[in-house]
Amino acid sequence: LNYLKILNLEKNRLRGKIPVELANLRSLEEFYLGDNDCNGAIPTEIGEMISLTVLDLYSNSFSGDIPLSIYNLSALKHLNITKNFLGGTISPRIGNLVKLEKLDLS
């Protein structure tokens, strides 16, 4: 899977945590996991997916804070983490996401 660019797992009734091994997909550009029943914290390892331009995690049951490592994804253009149970504050490091075009936190 070294060359995988798009991973779309939306609306599959998936449950559980995001496997940290997904961070090994360094060429992945678009990751869609919306409308499932994933839970737990968003793993900090997600910040190692340096090619991501789209991170779509809407409508799950993620909890905890937004991991600071997300702000390392300098290629990110679209971030959607709506309809989860995330808390905390938005870090000033959000300014690192200079290519961000769409941010949905509702």
LOZA-296248 format. One record per atom (N, C-alpha, C): residue number from 1; residue in one letter; atom name; x, y, z. Coordinates in nm, 4 decimals, padded with zeros to 6 digits. Layout:
// LOZA-296248
ATOM,NUM,a,CA,X,Y,Z
...
// end
This chain:
// LOZA-296248
ATOM,1,l,N,00.0813,-00.1212,00.0000
ATOM,1,l,CA,00.0000,00.0000,00.0000
ATOM,1,l,C,00.0846,00.1262,00.0000
ATOM,2,n,N,00.2082,00.1140,-00.0392
ATOM,2,n,CA,00.2999,00.2283,-00.0369
ATOM,2,n,C,00.2567,00.3432,-00.1259
ATOM,3,y,N,00.1763,00.3135,-00.2295
ATOM,3,y,CA,00.1387,00.4161,-00.3249
ATOM,3,y,C,-00.0082,00.4558,-00.3162
ATOM,4,l,N,-00.0766,00.4092,-00.2141
ATOM,4,l,CA,-00.2188,00.4404,-00.1957
ATOM,4,l,C,-00.2356,00.5908,-00.1748
ATOM,5,k,N,-00.3227,00.6523,-00.2541
ATOM,5,k,CA,-00.3456,00.7972,-00.2477
ATOM,5,k,C,-00.4766,00.8323,-00.1782
ATOM,6,i,N,-00.5807,00.7514,-00.1987
ATOM,6,i,CA,-00.7126,00.7813,-00.1433
ATOM,6,i,C,-00.7652,00.6581,-00.0713
ATOM,7,l,N,-00.8111,00.6781,00.0528
ATOM,7,l,CA,-00.8727,00.5711,00.1309
ATOM,7,l,C,-01.0080,00.6218,00.1785
ATOM,8,n,N,-01.1142,00.5641,00.1213
ATOM,8,n,CA,-01.2491,00.6062,00.1550
ATOM,8,n,C,-01.3203,00.4917,00.2266
ATOM,9,l,N,-01.3443,00.5113,00.3562
ATOM,9,l,CA,-01.4118,00.4122,00.4391
ATOM,9,l,C,-01.5424,00.4678,00.4967
ATOM,10,e,N,-01.5974,00.5686,00.4340
ATOM,10,e,CA,-01.7203,00.6306,00.4835
ATOM,10,e,C,-01.8370,00.5324,00.4816
ATOM,11,k,N,-01.9251,00.5503,00.5809
ATOM,11,k,CA,-02.0548,00.4802,00.5869
ATOM,11,k,C,-02.0402,00.3288,00.5774
ATOM,12,n,N,-01.9491,00.2738,00.6553
ATOM,12,n,CA,-01.9278,00.1294,00.6556
ATOM,12,n,C,-01.9590,00.0632,00.7895
ATOM,13,r,N,-02.0140,00.1385,00.8822
ATOM,13,r,CA,-02.0467,00.0865,01.0160
ATOM,13,r,C,-01.9225,00.0355,01.0890
ATOM,14,l,N,-01.8095,00.0982,01.0627
ATOM,14,l,CA,-01.6860,00.0595,01.1304
ATOM,14,l,C,-01.6925,00.1026,01.2763
ATOM,15,r,N,-01.6292,00.0241,01.3631
ATOM,15,r,CA,-01.6266,00.0529,01.5062
ATOM,15,r,C,-01.4840,00.0437,01.5567
ATOM,16,g,N,-01.4627,00.1041,01.6726
ATOM,16,g,CA,-01.3330,00.0934,01.7371
ATOM,16,g,C,-01.2437,00.2122,01.7087
ATOM,17,k,N,-01.1187,00.1959,01.7412
ATOM,17,k,CA,-01.0207,00.3032,01.7293
ATOM,17,k,C,-00.9543,00.3023,01.5910
ATOM,18,i,N,-00.9006,00.4179,01.5533
ATOM,18,i,CA,-00.8214,00.4246,01.4304
ATOM,18,i,C,-00.6891,00.3530,01.4577
ATOM,19,p,N,-00.6532,00.2544,01.3792
ATOM,19,p,CA,-00.5246,00.1871,01.4017
ATOM,19,p,C,-00.4077,00.2832,01.3788
ATOM,20,v,N,-00.3149,00.2860,01.4710
ATOM,20,v,CA,-00.1997,00.3759,01.4578
ATOM,20,v,C,-00.1146,00.3392,01.3368
ATOM,21,e,N,-00.1275,00.2165,01.2900
ATOM,21,e,CA,-00.0506,00.1719,01.1738
ATOM,21,e,C,-00.0877,00.2476,01.0463
ATOM,22,l,N,-00.2031,00.3132,01.0453
ATOM,22,l,CA,-00.2408,00.3939,00.9291
ATOM,22,l,C,-00.1381,00.5030,00.9018
ATOM,23,a,N,-00.0675,00.5440,01.0039
ATOM,23,a,CA,00.0349,00.6475,00.9868
ATOM,23,a,C,00.1459,00.6015,00.8931
ATOM,24,n,N,00.1555,00.4719,00.8704
ATOM,24,n,CA,00.2560,00.4201,00.7775
ATOM,24,n,C,00.2219,00.4506,00.6321
ATOM,25,l,N,00.0998,00.4946,00.6066
ATOM,25,l,CA,00.0574,00.5280,00.4700
ATOM,25,l,C,00.1017,00.6702,00.4380
ATOM,26,r,N,00.2296,00.6891,00.4214
ATOM,26,r,CA,00.2882,00.8221,00.4039
ATOM,26,r,C,00.2500,00.8885,00.2722
ATOM,27,s,N,00.2067,00.8102,00.1725
ATOM,27,s,CA,00.1664,00.8681,00.0441
ATOM,27,s,C,00.0172,00.9007,00.0391
ATOM,28,l,N,-00.0554,00.8635,00.1438
ATOM,28,l,CA,-00.1997,00.8859,00.1448
ATOM,28,l,C,-00.2298,01.0351,00.1427
ATOM,29,e,N,-00.3137,01.0767,00.0485
ATOM,29,e,CA,-00.3498,01.2174,00.0339
ATOM,29,e,C,-00.4895,01.2478,00.0851
ATOM,30,e,N,-00.5801,01.1509,00.0735
ATOM,30,e,CA,-00.7177,01.1732,00.1170
ATOM,30,e,C,-00.7635,01.0560,00.2022
ATOM,31,f,N,-00.8117,01.0871,00.3229
ATOM,31,f,CA,-00.8590,00.9851,00.4163
ATOM,31,f,C,-00.9994,01.0219,00.4612
ATOM,32,y,N,-01.0954,00.9380,00.4233
ATOM,32,y,CA,-01.2360,00.9583,00.4569
ATOM,32,y,C,-01.2819,00.8461,00.5489
ATOM,33,l,N,-01.3257,00.8825,00.6694
ATOM,33,l,CA,-01.3722,00.7845,00.7669
ATOM,33,l,C,-01.5064,00.8276,00.8257
ATOM,34,g,N,-01.5711,00.9215,00.7612
ATOM,34,g,CA,-01.6944,00.9776,00.8146
ATOM,34,g,C,-01.8097,00.8796,00.8213
ATOM,35,d,N,-01.9030,00.9121,00.9122
ATOM,35,d,CA,-02.0295,00.8403,00.9261
ATOM,35,d,C,-02.0084,00.6935,00.9577
ATOM,36,n,N,-01.9259,00.6677,01.0582
ATOM,36,n,CA,-01.9042,00.5343,01.1122
ATOM,36,n,C,-01.9291,00.5406,01.2626
ATOM,37,d,N,-01.8779,00.4465,01.3373
ATOM,37,d,CA,-01.8920,00.4485,01.4823
ATOM,37,d,C,-01.7556,00.4281,01.5481
ATOM,38,c,N,-01.6548,00.4954,01.4932
ATOM,38,c,CA,-01.5203,00.4877,01.5503
ATOM,38,c,C,-01.5170,00.5700,01.6784
ATOM,39,n,N,-01.4318,00.5286,01.7721
ATOM,39,n,CA,-01.4294,00.5965,01.9015
ATOM,39,n,C,-01.2872,00.6092,01.9537
ATOM,40,g,N,-01.2776,00.6601,02.0750
ATOM,40,g,CA,-01.1475,00.6830,02.1363
ATOM,40,g,C,-01.0874,00.8127,02.0858
ATOM,41,a,N,-00.9634,00.8316,02.1189
ATOM,41,a,CA,-00.8933,00.9533,02.0773
ATOM,41,a,C,-00.8475,00.9408,01.9321
ATOM,42,i,N,-00.8396,01.0546,01.8647
ATOM,42,i,CA,-00.7749,01.0575,01.7338
ATOM,42,i,C,-00.6261,01.0369,01.7608
ATOM,43,p,N,-00.5656,00.9346,01.7038
ATOM,43,p,CA,-00.4259,00.9050,01.7396
ATOM,43,p,C,-00.3299,01.0165,01.6970
ATOM,44,t,N,-00.2338,01.0434,01.7819
ATOM,44,t,CA,-00.1343,01.1464,01.7508
ATOM,44,t,C,-00.0543,01.1100,01.6269
ATOM,45,e,N,-00.0429,00.9814,01.5984
ATOM,45,e,CA,00.0333,00.9350,01.4817
ATOM,45,e,C,-00.0252,00.9863,01.3503
ATOM,46,i,N,-00.1475,01.0325,01.3534
ATOM,46,i,CA,-00.2094,01.0848,01.2309
ATOM,46,i,C,-00.1289,01.2026,01.1762
ATOM,47,g,N,-00.0585,01.2711,01.2629
ATOM,47,g,CA,00.0257,01.3829,01.2217
ATOM,47,g,C,00.1477,01.3404,01.1412
ATOM,48,e,N,00.1729,01.2112,01.1329
ATOM,48,e,CA,00.2842,01.1599,01.0529
ATOM,48,e,C,00.2437,01.1343,00.9081
ATOM,49,m,N,00.1152,01.1499,00.8787
ATOM,49,m,CA,00.0645,01.1258,00.7426
ATOM,49,m,C,00.0823,01.2547,00.6626
ATOM,50,i,N,00.2066,01.2860,00.6330
ATOM,50,i,CA,00.2458,01.4188,00.5848
ATOM,50,i,C,00.1926,01.4567,00.4477
ATOM,51,s,N,00.1403,01.3605,00.3720
ATOM,51,s,CA,00.0875,01.3924,00.2393
ATOM,51,s,C,-00.0621,01.4227,00.2405
ATOM,52,l,N,-00.1263,01.4109,00.3572
ATOM,52,l,CA,-00.2711,01.4300,00.3635
ATOM,52,l,C,-00.3126,01.5695,00.3193
ATOM,53,t,N,-00.4085,01.5747,00.2285
ATOM,53,t,CA,-00.4721,01.7008,00.1906
ATOM,53,t,C,-00.6163,01.7042,00.2403
ATOM,54,v,N,-00.6752,01.5855,00.2630
ATOM,54,v,CA,-00.8122,01.5752,00.3136
ATOM,54,v,C,-00.8130,01.4791,00.4319
ATOM,55,l,N,-00.8673,01.5259,00.5448
ATOM,55,l,CA,-00.8891,01.4416,00.6623
ATOM,55,l,C,-01.0340,01.4618,00.7041
ATOM,56,d,N,-01.1152,01.3599,00.6805
ATOM,56,d,CA,-01.2588,01.3691,00.7002
ATOM,56,d,C,-01.3024,01.2633,00.8011
ATOM,57,l,N,-01.3253,01.3046,00.9245
ATOM,57,l,CA,-01.3584,01.2132,01.0337
ATOM,57,l,C,-01.4959,01.2426,01.0932
ATOM,58,y,N,-01.5837,01.3072,01.0190
ATOM,58,y,CA,-01.7128,01.3510,01.0718
ATOM,58,y,C,-01.8013,01.2332,01.1162
ATOM,59,s,N,-01.8940,01.2627,01.2062
ATOM,59,s,CA,-01.9983,01.1686,01.2515
ATOM,59,s,C,-01.9427,01.0347,01.2983
ATOM,60,n,N,-01.8581,01.0417,01.3987
ATOM,60,n,CA,-01.8087,00.9245,01.4678
ATOM,60,n,C,-01.8285,00.9497,01.6171
ATOM,61,s,N,-01.7542,00.8815,01.6994
ATOM,61,s,CA,-01.7631,00.9021,01.8440
ATOM,61,s,C,-01.6250,00.9295,01.9021
ATOM,62,f,N,-01.5418,01.0009,01.8266
ATOM,62,f,CA,-01.4087,01.0346,01.8764
ATOM,62,f,C,-01.4218,01.1271,01.9965
ATOM,63,s,N,-01.3315,01.1108,02.0920
ATOM,63,s,CA,-01.3360,01.1909,02.2141
ATOM,63,s,C,-01.1955,01.2403,02.2476
ATOM,64,g,N,-01.1883,01.3265,02.3461
ATOM,64,g,CA,-01.0602,01.3834,02.3869
ATOM,64,g,C,-01.0329,01.5115,02.3111
ATOM,65,d,N,-00.9097,01.5541,02.3155
ATOM,65,d,CA,-00.8690,01.6773,02.2487
ATOM,65,d,C,-00.8263,01.6486,02.1044
ATOM,66,i,N,-00.8288,01.7523,02.0239
ATOM,66,i,CA,-00.7723,01.7429,01.8894
ATOM,66,i,C,-00.6213,01.7287,01.9073
ATOM,67,p,N,-00.5610,01.6227,01.8554
ATOM,67,p,CA,-00.4170,01.6060,01.8782
ATOM,67,p,C,-00.3359,01.7180,01.8119
ATOM,68,l,N,-00.2377,01.7680,01.8843
ATOM,68,l,CA,-00.1534,01.8749,01.8319
ATOM,68,l,C,-00.0820,01.8342,01.7040
ATOM,69,s,N,-00.0608,01.7050,01.6865
ATOM,69,s,CA,00.0102,01.6576,01.5670
ATOM,69,s,C,-00.0664,01.6886,01.4387
ATOM,70,i,N,-00.1978,01.7075,01.4459
ATOM,70,i,CA,-00.2751,01.7422,01.3260
ATOM,70,i,C,-00.2226,01.8719,01.2660
ATOM,71,y,N,-00.1739,01.9605,01.3502
ATOM,71,y,CA,-00.1253,02.0904,01.3029
ATOM,71,y,C,00.0086,02.0790,01.2295
ATOM,72,n,N,00.0646,01.9583,01.2230
ATOM,72,n,CA,00.1865,01.9341,01.1451
ATOM,72,n,C,00.1557,01.8987,00.9999
ATOM,73,l,N,00.0288,01.8806,00.9677
ATOM,73,l,CA,-00.0109,01.8377,00.8332
ATOM,73,l,C,-00.0172,01.9589,00.7414
ATOM,74,s,N,00.0977,02.0057,00.6997
ATOM,74,s,CA,00.1077,02.1323,00.6264
ATOM,74,s,C,00.0442,02.1280,00.4875
ATOM,75,a,N,00.0164,02.0096,00.4326
ATOM,75,a,CA,-00.0479,01.9989,00.3011
ATOM,75,a,C,-00.2007,01.9968,00.3130
ATOM,76,l,N,-00.2520,01.9919,00.4358
ATOM,76,l,CA,-00.3954,01.9753,00.4581
ATOM,76,l,C,-00.4765,02.0915,00.4014
ATOM,77,k,N,-00.5780,02.0566,00.3205
ATOM,77,k,CA,-00.6672,02.1569,00.2614
ATOM,77,k,C,-00.8081,02.1476,00.3182
ATOM,78,h,N,-00.8453,02.0295,00.3674
ATOM,78,h,CA,-00.9823,02.0054,00.4128
ATOM,78,h,C,-00.9764,01.9248,00.5420
ATOM,79,l,N,-01.0308,01.9806,00.6495
ATOM,79,l,CA,-01.0370,01.9117,00.7787
ATOM,79,l,C,-01.1809,01.9165,00.8279
ATOM,80,n,N,-01.2410,01.7988,00.8437
ATOM,80,n,CA,-01.3785,01.7895,00.8918
ATOM,80,n,C,-01.3823,01.6913,01.0079
ATOM,81,i,N,-01.4054,01.7444,01.1280
ATOM,81,i,CA,-01.4162,01.6599,01.2473
ATOM,81,i,C,-01.5472,01.6882,01.3211
ATOM,82,t,N,-01.6505,01.7249,01.2456
ATOM,82,t,CA,-01.7805,01.7552,01.3054
ATOM,82,t,C,-01.8456,01.6306,01.3632
ATOM,83,k,N,-01.9424,01.6548,01.4502
ATOM,83,k,CA,-02.0282,01.5499,01.5072
ATOM,83,k,C,-01.9480,01.4386,01.5728
ATOM,84,n,N,-01.8566,01.4787,01.6592
ATOM,84,n,CA,-01.7811,01.3881,01.7444
ATOM,84,n,C,-01.7947,01.4397,01.8872
ATOM,85,f,N,-01.7170,01.3888,01.9774
ATOM,85,f,CA,-01.7217,01.4313,02.1174
ATOM,85,f,C,-01.5873,01.4891,02.1601
ATOM,86,l,N,-01.5306,01.5718,02.0738
ATOM,86,l,CA,-01.3988,01.6301,02.0984
ATOM,86,l,C,-01.4127,01.7511,02.1893
ATOM,87,g,N,-01.3120,01.7729,02.2704
ATOM,87,g,CA,-01.3130,01.8856,02.3631
ATOM,87,g,C,-01.1851,01.9651,02.3503
ATOM,88,g,N,-01.1642,02.0515,02.4461
ATOM,88,g,CA,-01.0430,02.1318,02.4471
ATOM,88,g,C,-01.0575,02.2561,02.3622
ATOM,89,t,N,-00.9449,02.3150,02.3336
ATOM,89,t,CA,-00.9436,02.4386,02.2558
ATOM,89,t,C,-00.8702,02.4164,02.1238
ATOM,90,i,N,-00.8912,02.5105,02.0331
ATOM,90,i,CA,-00.8182,02.5080,01.9067
ATOM,90,i,C,-00.6825,02.5731,01.9328
ATOM,91,s,N,-00.5774,02.5009,01.9024
ATOM,91,s,CA,-00.4425,02.5511,01.9271
ATOM,91,s,C,-00.4070,02.6641,01.8306
ATOM,92,p,N,-00.3286,02.7604,01.8760
ATOM,92,p,CA,-00.2778,02.8625,01.7845
ATOM,92,p,C,-00.1957,02.8023,01.6703
ATOM,93,r,N,-00.1521,02.6780,01.6892
ATOM,93,r,CA,-00.0756,02.6093,01.5843
ATOM,93,r,C,-00.1592,02.5813,01.4598
ATOM,94,i,N,-00.2897,02.6092,01.4670
ATOM,94,i,CA,-00.3737,02.5930,01.3487
ATOM,94,i,C,-00.3218,02.6819,01.2352
ATOM,95,g,N,-00.2497,02.7864,01.2710
ATOM,95,g,CA,-00.1876,02.8738,01.1721
ATOM,95,g,C,-00.0839,02.8036,01.0864
ATOM,96,n,N,-00.0371,02.6851,01.1310
ATOM,96,n,CA,00.0575,02.6064,01.0517
ATOM,96,n,C,-00.0084,02.5463,00.9279
ATOM,97,l,N,-00.1415,02.5394,00.9295
ATOM,97,l,CA,-00.2145,02.4782,00.8185
ATOM,97,l,C,-00.2405,02.5836,00.7114
ATOM,98,v,N,-00.1356,02.6272,00.6480
ATOM,98,v,CA,-00.1417,02.7416,00.5563
ATOM,98,v,C,-00.2189,02.7116,00.4274
ATOM,99,k,N,-00.2388,02.5847,00.3929
ATOM,99,k,CA,-00.3113,02.5496,00.2710
ATOM,99,k,C,-00.4579,02.5168,00.2991
ATOM,100,l,N,-00.4990,02.5267,00.4255
ATOM,100,l,CA,-00.6343,02.4901,00.4642
ATOM,100,l,C,-00.7372,02.5771,00.3933
ATOM,101,e,N,-00.8306,02.5122,00.3239
ATOM,101,e,CA,-00.9381,02.5816,00.2517
ATOM,101,e,C,-01.0732,02.5585,00.3170
ATOM,102,k,N,-01.0916,02.4408,00.3810
ATOM,102,k,CA,-01.2182,02.4108,00.4453
ATOM,102,k,C,-01.1917,02.3518,00.5821
ATOM,103,l,N,-01.2508,02.4138,00.6832
ATOM,103,l,CA,-01.2389,02.3682,00.8218
ATOM,103,l,C,-01.3787,02.3556,00.8769
ATOM,104,d,N,-01.4183,02.2370,00.9185
ATOM,104,d,CA,-01.5505,02.2158,00.9737
ATOM,104,d,C,-01.5377,02.1507,01.1094
ATOM,105,l,N,-01.5754,02.2256,01.2126
ATOM,105,l,CA,-01.5653,02.1799,01.3506
ATOM,105,l,C,-01.7009,02.1794,01.4211
ATOM,106,s,N,-01.8074,02.2006,01.3469
ATOM,106,s,CA,-01.9405,02.2167,01.4093
ATOM,106,s,C,-01.9886,02.0908,01.4787
// end
